[in-house]
Structures are given as C-alpha cells and as structure tokens.
C-alpha cells in the first residue's frame, strides 16, 4: 500500500518571528479602505474627551475602526464585537491585537455620542471630494423605527388630561368635606381655578399645624373627629402626589400625544411592520434621511409622526451640517404643505415636492371636478371667481388658521350672489343659501409651481430617481442590514447608534464603488489642501472670507 504524505501539522508550534497580521487579507478588502479612511479623519474633538491623567485608555482611532467595521458587517452587539476581537483576523488587524471588553466598547460609543455627527459629516465630505455625491440635491423620505422600549408602557395625553380633570374635582370635593376653616377658605378661593401640587402642600402643612395645636381629645366623639381629619389629610396628600405625577407626565410629553415610560423620548406610532394586523401602535422614532446616489447625506430623528411637520427643521439641519442649503429638494406628497413650499421658496430651492392629489391628476382618465374652486375662473385684478353659470363670487372675508408648528395660514372666502333657481345647484353644492368657497391663494400658487416643475423633463427624472434613492436605502437598512429596531434608550443614544450605522453604511457603499489607491489620493488632497475647509465644516474654526477668495482664485 502506498504511503500518503501529509503536510506537517503542529498546531501548538511557536513562531519566533511573527508574521504580518494582514498577510491573509486581500489588498482590496473593505477593511483596508476603512483603516485608511479613519487614519485620515480629524479626531481632535474626540481626543479632548479624555483626561491626561490616569490609566492609559485605548486609542480612539482603534475603537472607531473596530465599531465601524462591526456595523459594516451587521454586528451591533458589544459582546459580539468583544468575541470577534479574539478570533477574527479582520478585527485583530484593525485592533492590533488589542482586546477591549464589551463594557469598554459601549462606554466609547457613549463617550463620542456628541462628536459622532462630526465624523459622519467628514465621511460625507470625502464622498463629495471623490465625486460620488454633489450635496446639491436632497432626496428626502422618512420611516418609523421601533424603539427598544416595552410596547405596553404607554402614557396617553388624552387619558392623563381626563384623569387630571377628575382629580381636580375630587380634590375640591375633599376640601369641602374637611371640617376646617383653612380648607374651606382654600376650596372657596379656588372655585373654577386649578389646584397645583404647591398649593396642596401649603394646605396640608396648615392642616397639620392645626391638628398639632388642637387640645388633646377626651370624649369618644372628639377622638373620632381627629381620626377622620387625619384620614382626610392622608387622602389629600395621596391626591397631591397623584396630581404631581400627572403634571410630570404632561411636562415629559410636551407637544406629543404619548410617550413610553421606559423610553420617555419615544412616541407611540403606527409601524409598517404590523405582525398582528390590528393597527397597534408601538413606541418609536420618525427617522428622516436625505440621500444622493444612495449615500446617506443627512439624517434626523423626530418624535412627530407626521412627515409634513419635519421638513423645514430637517432642511435647517442640512445647513447646520454643511453651511449651505441644497439647491434641489425632492420629496413625496407627504411633505407638500404651504409652510414647506414657502420655506424652500425663501431659500431659493427648487422644490420637486409633490402635493396631495398630484398622482391622481396625472392619470390618463382623470377629469377635474368643474365645480371645485381650482377649476373656477379667477379674476386677479378685481378679486372675484366666476361659477360655471357665469355668476360672480365676491370676496366676503378672510380666515386665519394656525398649524401644529405655529405657522399662520390665510384663506379667503368668496360667496355667490344668488344661487336660488340655479339649474346646477344640486351638482354644485347642496347646502342652504348661496355657495361659499374657501381659497388659499398662496398654496394654490405653490401647487401650480410644483406641478410645472414635477411635469418638466428634469422633474420626471427626479421623480424616477426618488423611488430608488431613500426607498432603496430603507430597504437595505431594514432587511439587508437587519436594522429594524433601535437598541438604546433615549434620543441622544439612539441618534448616536444610527450615526455609527450611517457612517458604516456609506463606507460600505464607497467600498463597492471605489478602490484603495483612488481613495488615498482623494484623501491626500482633501485633508492637506482643503484641511482648513474641513475644520470649518465640522465646527473647529469660523469661516474666513479671505480664504475662500484665495481658493476661488
């Protein structure tokens, strides 16, 4: 029988001259690109978070590389990262044989939660320098992501207000029952006025003093009266504590209609992922992102469930990040409102933002309602409308309304002169008297402007791209990256966690669209020639006008 020869196998052999850690890592592996990118980031503000005295901490560059590479590979657990630092060659290469435990990794994330946004901005500026994005256009959309909070720890504003009103009546009734001049006077003074915890504290103290200064009861009836007063005083203190609890809940809630007890920053919202199909609300955050070429260029978290009320502040966050507004904004019909159109018009943005019924108007068989105010003829000079029967509808008044954001809208009312005997009355309207229409001229103007932009050649192009921009990013985030639920409590920590994810997402996509040599060349130009610009962008320095004039020359 022929003898088989095997390669020598000594799994416990000692290597006197250790090999390079990256010997078995490919030259174009994403881990090398991540390593080169983080080495060139400006982390001055991160270094300032550490104290010069005490035990030497792990290097922030190493910690940042390890966490970002974990997020690039759908690993979000600190314990899992700790395990991979001991047995995965890519993590060992990035860490240089350092092995921080899961507590240290988590503390580092919490330490840099205020500076991680600057790091995200630097990565986006590298993308712009590479030519992968221009930062001139924002494709905006939002999605709701569930919080880590328990879904049964809800506090509803309507319920709290209802119970608080009942408690006010119970307190007033209790004070009237207390056989004491102090309580009776306070109950009379607060007739029709709300009680406060501070006022109930004062009443309780006065009642306590009156009980202490009263003579020792002798008869059975006097002892029973004292016991009754003490019982009423205890009940008053109990209701005071409950009132204080309701006031704290309303303070935490603010303008929201609900919050979670385990995560007060989370608001109960309807999620797309409804396994029970019963419309159950869950605690979560409204995540708004801006994308370009499927890279995340901006993000923000809101407690507001409605996308319409988030657009203006989201566009402001883009300016605070990059010191300028985007030239073009593309968004769905959920963002089409007078307030948003006005904001974009003031800041000279091209608003490719749909409004309600835009899709309905684009249908081939769509026929507009001839009786709607938008279909009636309007004489701008003399300010009147003409109904289908040729009758003038004159202006009769102005209506002022206030939105949830505090934005003021104005609508004009027009009334027909005589609708009695009109053959189109049944089709036109069915109410009594003459027909009255309400028209918001500014909103009509912005809708017409948006319609012209959206139906233009450029508008059709942007509408086509919007479907594959933020929607694709959300699909990759939730299903390819398994990022369907936040893993932290509190908005600041949730914002930090998504910032890490957004950086890792952009780097991962950059790895698929570029190579290491090109990236090193771009970073060399970016961080040497334009280092001052980066410092201005991320807030280290104030803008210097003379520098930009020299740069333009």
C-alpha positions in Angstrom: 0.0 0.0 0.0 1.3 3.4 -1.0 2.0 5.7 1.9 0.2 9.1 1.9 2.3 12.1 2.7 0.7 15.0 4.5 1.9 18.5 5.3 3.3 18.8 8.8 0.7 19.7 11.3 1.8 21.1 14.7 -1.0 23.4 15.9 0.9 24.4 19.1 4.2 25.3 17.4 5.9 28.6 18.5 6.7 31.2 15.9 9.8 33.2 16.8 9.4 35.8 14.1 5.7 36.7 13.9 4.2 37.2 10.5 2.3 40.3 9.5 -1.3 40.4 10.8 -2.7 41.4 7.4 -0.8 38.7 5.4 -4.1 36.8 4.6 -6.2 40.0 4.0 -6.7 40.9 0.3 -5.3 44.2 -0.9 -8.8 45.4 -1.9 -10.6 44.2 1.2 -13.0 46.8 2.7 -11.2 46.5 6.0 -8.1 48.2 4.4 -10.2 51.0 3.0 -11.8 51.6 6.4 -8.4 51.6 8.0 -7.0 54.2 5.6 -10.1 56.4 5.9 -10.2 56.5 9.7 -6.5 57.2 9.8 -7.1 60.5 7.9 -10.1 61.7 9.9 -9.8 64.7 12.1 -10.5 63.4 15.7 -9.2 66.4 17.7 -12.5 66.9 19.5 -12.6 63.2 20.3 -9.2 63.3 21.9 -10.3 66.2 24.1 -12.9 63.9 25.7 -10.1 62.1 27.5 -8.3 63.1 30.7 -4.5 63.4 30.5 -4.1 61.7 33.9 -5.0 58.2 35.0 -4.7 54.8 33.2 -3.9 55.0 29.5 -7.2 54.4 27.5 -7.5 52.5 24.2 -6.7 54.7 21.2 -9.9 56.3 19.8 -8.9 55.5 16.2 -8.7 51.8 17.0 -12.0 51.8 18.8 -13.7 53.7 16.0 -12.3 51.3 13.3 -13.5 48.2 15.2 -17.0 49.5 15.8 -17.5 50.8 12.3 -16.3 47.5 10.8 -18.7 45.6 13.1 -21.6 47.8 11.9 -20.5 47.3 8.2 -21.0 43.5 8.9 -24.4 43.8 10.6 -22.8 43.3 14.1 -24.3 45.7 16.6 -23.7 43.8 19.9 -20.7 44.9 22.1 -20.4 41.3 23.4 -20.2 40.0 19.9 -17.5 42.6 19.0 -15.5 41.5 22.1 -15.6 37.9 20.9 -14.6 38.7 17.3 -11.6 40.7 18.6 -10.1 37.5 19.8 -10.7 35.2 16.7 -11.4 37.2 13.6 -8.4 38.3 11.6 -10.0 41.5 10.3 -10.9 42.7 13.8 -7.4 41.6 15.1 -5.8 43.6 12.2 -7.8 46.8 13.0 -7.2 46.4 16.8 -3.5 45.5 16.5 -4.0 42.6 19.0 -5.8 44.9 21.5 -8.8 43.3 23.2 -11.1 45.8 24.9 -14.1 44.2 26.6 -17.8 44.9 25.8 -18.1 47.4 28.6 -15.2 49.5 27.2 -16.7 49.3 23.7 -20.1 50.5 24.9 -18.5 53.3 27.0 -16.6 54.5 24.0 -19.8 54.8 22.0 -21.5 56.8 24.7 -18.4 58.9 25.1 -18.4 60.1 21.5 -22.2 60.4 21.1 -21.9 64.2 20.7 -18.9 64.1 18.3 -20.0 61.2 16.1 -22.1 63.6 13.9 -18.9 65.5 13.0 -17.3 62.2 11.9 -20.3 61.4 9.8 -20.0 64.9 8.2 -16.3 64.3 7.4 -17.1 61.0 5.7 -19.8 62.7 3.5 -17.3 65.4 2.5 -14.9 62.6 1.4 -17.7 61.3 -0.8 -18.2 64.7 -2.2 -14.4 65.1 -2.9 -14.4 61.7 -4.6 -17.2 62.9 -6.9 -19.7 60.3 -5.7 -22.1 63.0 -4.5 -22.6 66.7 -5.1 -24.5 67.8 -2.0 -26.7 69.9 -4.3 -29.7 67.7 -4.3 -31.6 66.0 -1.4 -33.9 63.0 -1.9 -35.9 63.1 1.3 -38.1 60.4 2.9 -38.9 59.1 6.3 -39.7 55.8 8.1 -40.7 54.8 11.6 -38.3 52.6 13.5 -39.4 50.9 16.7 -37.7 51.8 20.0 -36.2 49.4 22.5 -39.0 50.4 25.0 -41.7 48.0 26.1 -44.7 48.4 23.8 -47.1 48.2 26.8 -45.6 51.1 28.8 -47.7 53.8 27.1 -48.9 57.1 28.6 -51.5 58.9 26.5 -52.0 62.6 26.8 -55.8 62.5 26.4 -56.1 60.0 29.3 -53.8 62.0 31.5 -55.8 65.2 30.9 -59.1 63.4 31.5 -57.9 61.8 34.8 -56.3 65.1 35.9 -59.6 66.9 35.4 -61.4 64.3 37.5 -58.7 64.6 40.2 -59.3 68.3 40.4 -63.0 67.8 41.1 -62.1 65.1 43.7 -59.7 67.5 45.5 -62.3 70.3 45.5 -64.9 67.9 47.0 -62.5 66.6 49.6 -61.6 70.1 50.7 -65.2 71.0 51.1 -65.7 67.9 53.3 -62.8 68.8 55.6 -64.3 70.4 58.7 -61.6 73.1 58.9 -61.7 76.9 58.2 -58.3 76.7 56.3 -59.5 74.0 53.9 -62.9 75.7 53.5 -61.3 79.0 52.6 -58.9 77.5 50.1 -61.7 75.5 48.5 -63.8 78.7 48.1 -60.8 80.7 46.7 -60.0 78.0 44.0 -63.6 77.7 42.8 -63.1 77.4 39.0 -59.3 77.5 39.4 -57.0 74.5 39.0 -55.2 73.2 42.1 -51.4 72.8 42.0 -49.1 70.5 44.0 -47.5 73.5 45.7 -51.0 74.8 46.8 -51.9 71.4 48.2 -48.6 71.3 50.0 -49.4 74.6 51.8 -52.9 73.3 52.7 -51.5 70.1 54.1 -48.9 71.9 56.2 -51.6 74.3 57.6 -53.9 71.4 58.4 -51.0 69.5 60.1 -50.3 72.6 62.3 -53.9 73.0 63.2 -54.1 69.3 64.3 -50.9 69.6 66.4 -52.1 72.8 68.1 -55.5 71.4 68.9 -56.1 70.2 72.5 -56.0 66.5 73.4 -59.3 64.8 72.6 -61.2 63.5 75.6 -64.5 62.2 74.6 -65.2 59.4 72.1 -66.7 61.8 69.6 -63.7 64.1 69.7 -61.3 61.2 69.1 -63.4 60.0 66.2 -63.3 63.6 64.7 -59.5 63.6 65.0 -59.2 60.2 63.3 -61.5 61.5 60.5 -59.3 64.6 60.0 -56.1 62.5 59.8 -57.7 60.2 57.3 -58.8 63.2 55.2 -55.3 64.7 55.4 -53.8 61.4 54.3 -56.2 61.3 51.4 -55.3 64.9 50.4 -51.6 64.1 50.4 -52.3 61.0 48.3 -54.2 63.1 45.7 -51.4 65.7 45.8 -48.8 63.0 44.8 -51.1 61.9 42.0 -51.5 65.4 40.8 -47.8 65.9 40.8 -47.4 62.6 38.8 -49.9 63.9 36.2 -48.1 67.2 35.9 -44.8 65.4 35.4 -46.3 63.2 32.7 -47.6 66.2 30.8 -44.3 68.0 31.1 -42.4 65.0 29.7 -45.0 64.7 26.9 -44.8 68.3 25.8 -46.5 68.7 22.4 -46.7 65.0 21.8 -49.8 62.9 22.4 -48.0 59.9 24.0 -44.7 58.6 25.3 -43.2 55.4 26.8 -42.4 55.0 30.5 -39.2 53.1 29.8 -38.1 55.5 27.0 -39.7 58.9 27.5 -38.2 60.2 24.2 -40.1 57.6 22.2 -43.6 58.3 20.9 -46.3 55.7 20.1 -46.7 55.4 16.3 -48.2 53.1 13.7 -45.5 50.9 12.2 -45.4 49.3 8.7 -44.3 46.1 10.4 -47.7 45.1 11.9 -47.5 41.4 12.6 -50.9 41.2 14.3 -52.5 43.4 11.5 -54.6 45.2 14.1 -53.1 48.7 13.7 -51.4 48.5 17.1 -49.2 51.5 18.0 -45.6 50.9 19.2 -43.0 53.2 20.7 -40.6 54.5 18.1 -39.0 57.4 16.3 -39.6 59.1 13.0 -36.3 58.7 11.1 -35.8 61.3 8.3 -32.9 60.8 5.9 -31.6 62.6 2.8 -29.8 60.6 0.2 -27.9 61.2 -3.0 -26.6 58.3 -5.2 -27.9 56.1 -2.4 -25.5 57.6 0.1 -26.9 59.0 3.3 -26.0 62.7 3.4 -28.2 63.8 6.4 -30.4 62.2 9.0 -32.5 63.3 12.0 -34.9 61.7 14.5 -38.3 63.2 15.3 -41.0 62.4 17.9 -43.5 63.8 15.4 -45.4 61.1 13.5 -46.2 63.4 10.5 -43.6 64.0 7.8 -45.1 67.3 6.9 -44.1 69.0 10.1 -40.4 67.8 9.9 -39.2 69.1 6.6 -38.3 72.7 7.5 -36.2 71.7 10.5 -34.6 68.9 8.6 -33.5 71.2 5.8 -32.1 73.5 8.5 -30.1 70.6 9.9 -28.6 70.1 6.5 -27.5 73.7 6.5 -26.0 73.5 10.0 -24.1 70.4 8.9 -22.7 71.8 5.6 -23.2 75.6 6.0 -25.4 75.8 3.0 -28.8 74.7 1.7 -29.2 72.1 -1.0 -30.2 73.6 -4.4 -32.8 70.9 -5.1 -35.2 69.1 -2.8 -37.1 66.0 -4.0 -39.8 64.5 -1.7 -43.1 62.7 -1.8 -46.6 64.1 -1.3 -46.3 63.7 2.5 -44.2 66.9 2.6 -46.3 69.1 0.3 -47.6 71.9 2.5 -47.8 75.7 2.3 -45.3 76.1 5.2 -42.7 73.8 3.4 -43.2 75.3 0.0 -42.7 78.8 1.5 -39.5 77.8 3.3 -38.0 76.3 0.2 -39.0 79.4 -1.9 -37.4 81.8 0.6 -34.1 79.9 0.5 -34.1 79.6 -3.3 -34.6 75.8 -3.5 -36.1 74.0 -6.5 -38.9 72.2 -4.8 -39.7 68.9 -6.6 -42.1 68.1 -3.8 -45.5 66.5 -4.6 -48.8 67.7 -3.1 -52.0 65.8 -2.4 -53.8 64.5 -5.5 -50.8 65.1 -7.7 -50.7 61.4 -8.8 -54.5 61.5 -9.3 -54.1 64.4 -11.6 -51.5 62.6 -13.7 -53.8 59.7 -14.5 -54.8 59.4 -18.2 -58.6 59.2 -17.5 -58.5 62.0 -14.8 -61.2 64.7 -15.3 -61.1 67.6 -12.9 -64.3 68.5 -11.0 -65.7 71.6 -12.8 -67.3 72.8 -9.5 -64.1 72.7 -7.4 -62.5 76.2 -6.6 -59.4 75.2 -8.5 -61.5 74.7 -11.7 -63.3 78.1 -11.5 -62.1 81.2 -13.4 -60.4 83.7 -11.1 -60.1 87.4 -11.9 -57.0 88.5 -10.1 -57.3 92.2 -10.7 -60.9 92.6 -9.4 -60.5 89.6 -6.9 -63.6 87.5 -7.8 -64.4 84.0 -9.0 -66.9 83.0 -11.7 -69.1 80.0 -11.2 -70.0 77.5 -14.0 -73.2 79.5 -14.6 -71.3 82.8 -15.1 -72.2 84.3 -11.7 -69.6 86.4 -9.9 -68.5 85.1 -6.5 -67.3 88.1 -4.5 -64.9 88.2 -1.5 -66.6 88.3 1.8 -63.9 87.6 4.4 -60.5 86.3 5.5 -59.9 83.3 7.7 -56.7 82.9 9.8 -55.6 79.4 10.8 -52.7 78.1 12.9 -50.9 74.8 12.2 -49.3 72.5 14.8 -45.9 74.1 14.1 -47.3 77.6 14.8 -47.4 78.6 11.1 -50.1 81.0 10.2 -52.2 80.4 7.0 -54.7 82.7 5.4 -57.7 81.6 3.4 -60.2 84.0 1.5 -63.9 83.3 1.5 -66.0 84.1 -1.7 -69.8 83.9 -1.9 -72.1 83.7 -4.9 -74.7 86.5 -5.2 -77.8 84.3 -5.9 -78.0 80.5 -6.1 -81.8 80.2 -5.9 -83.3 78.6 -9.0 -79.8 77.7 -10.5 -80.2 74.5 -12.6 -76.7 73.3 -11.4 -77.4 73.8 -7.7 -77.7 70.1 -6.9 -74.4 69.3 -8.7 -72.6 72.4 -7.4 -73.5 72.2 -3.7 -76.4 71.1 -1.6 -76.2 73.4 1.4 -78.8 76.1 2.1 -78.3 79.7 1.0 -75.6 80.9 -1.5 -72.5 78.9 -2.1 -69.3 79.9 -0.2 -65.8 78.7 -1.3 -62.6 78.9 0.7 -59.3 79.5 -1.2 -55.7 79.7 -0.1 -54.1 81.7 -2.9 -50.5 81.2 -1.7 -50.9 77.5 -1.5 -52.6 77.4 -5.0 -49.6 79.4 -6.4 -47.1 76.9 -4.9 -49.1 73.9 -6.1 -49.1 75.3 -9.6 -45.3 76.0 -9.4 -44.7 72.4 -8.1 -46.9 71.0 -10.9 -44.8 72.7 -13.5 -41.5 71.5 -12.0 -42.7 67.9 -11.5 -44.1 67.6 -15.0 -40.9 69.0 -16.7 -38.2 66.8 -18.1 -36.0 67.4 -15.1 -38.9 66.8 -12.8 -39.7 63.4 -14.4 -36.1 62.4 -14.0 -36.1 63.4 -10.2 -39.4 61.6 -9.7 -37.9 58.4 -11.2 -34.8 58.7 -9.0 -36.7 59.4 -5.8 -38.2 55.9 -5.9 -34.7 54.3 -5.9 -32.9 56.7 -3.6 -34.3 56.8 0.0 -36.6 53.8 -0.5 -33.6 51.6 -1.5 -31.6 52.8 1.5 -34.5 52.0 3.8 -34.8 48.5 2.2 -31.1 47.8 2.7 -31.2 49.2 6.2 -34.1 47.1 7.5 -33.6 43.9 5.6 -30.1 43.6 4.3 -28.6 45.2 7.4 -31.2 43.8 9.9 -31.5 47.3 11.4 -35.3 47.2 12.2 -35.2 48.3 15.8 -33.1 50.7 17.9 -31.0 49.1 20.7 -30.7 52.0 23.1 -33.0 54.1 25.4 -33.1 57.9 24.9 -33.0 60.1 21.8 -29.3 61.0 22.2 -28.2 57.4 22.3 -30.5 56.4 19.5 -29.0 59.2 17.4 -25.5 58.1 18.3 -26.3 54.5 17.3 -27.8 55.5 13.9 -24.8 57.8 13.3 -22.5 54.9 13.6 -24.7 52.9 11.3 -24.9 55.7 8.7 -21.1 56.1 8.6 -20.6 52.3 8.2 -23.4 52.3 5.5 -21.6 55.0 3.5 -18.2 53.4 3.8 -19.6 50.0 2.8 -21.1 51.5 -0.3 -18.0 53.5 -1.0 -16.0 50.2 -0.9 -18.2 48.9 -3.7 -17.7 52.0 -5.9 -14.0 52.8 -5.5 -10.6 51.3 -4.8 -8.0 51.9 -2.1 -5.5 53.7 -4.3 -8.1 56.2 -5.6 -9.3 56.8 -2.0 -5.9 57.5 -0.7 -5.2 60.0 -3.5 -8.5 61.8 -2.8 -7.9 61.9 1.0 -4.5 63.3 0.5 -5.9 66.2 -1.5 -8.9 66.6 0.9 -7.0 66.6 4.2 -3.9 68.6 3.1 -5.1 71.1 0.6 -8.6 71.6 2.0 -7.9 70.8 5.7 -9.0 74.3 6.6 -12.3 73.8 4.8 -13.0 70.6 6.7 -12.2 72.3 10.0 -14.8 75.0 9.1 -17.4 72.4 8.1 -17.2 70.4 11.3 -17.1 73.5 13.6 -13.4 73.6 14.7 -12.9 77.1 13.1 -15.1 80.0 12.0 -15.3 80.7 8.3 -12.7 83.1 6.9 -13.9 85.0 3.8 -10.4 85.8 2.5 -9.5 82.1 2.5 -12.4 81.3 0.1 -11.5 84.2 -2.1 -7.9 82.8 -2.5 -9.4 79.3 -3.0 -11.6 80.6 -5.8 -8.7 82.4 -7.5 
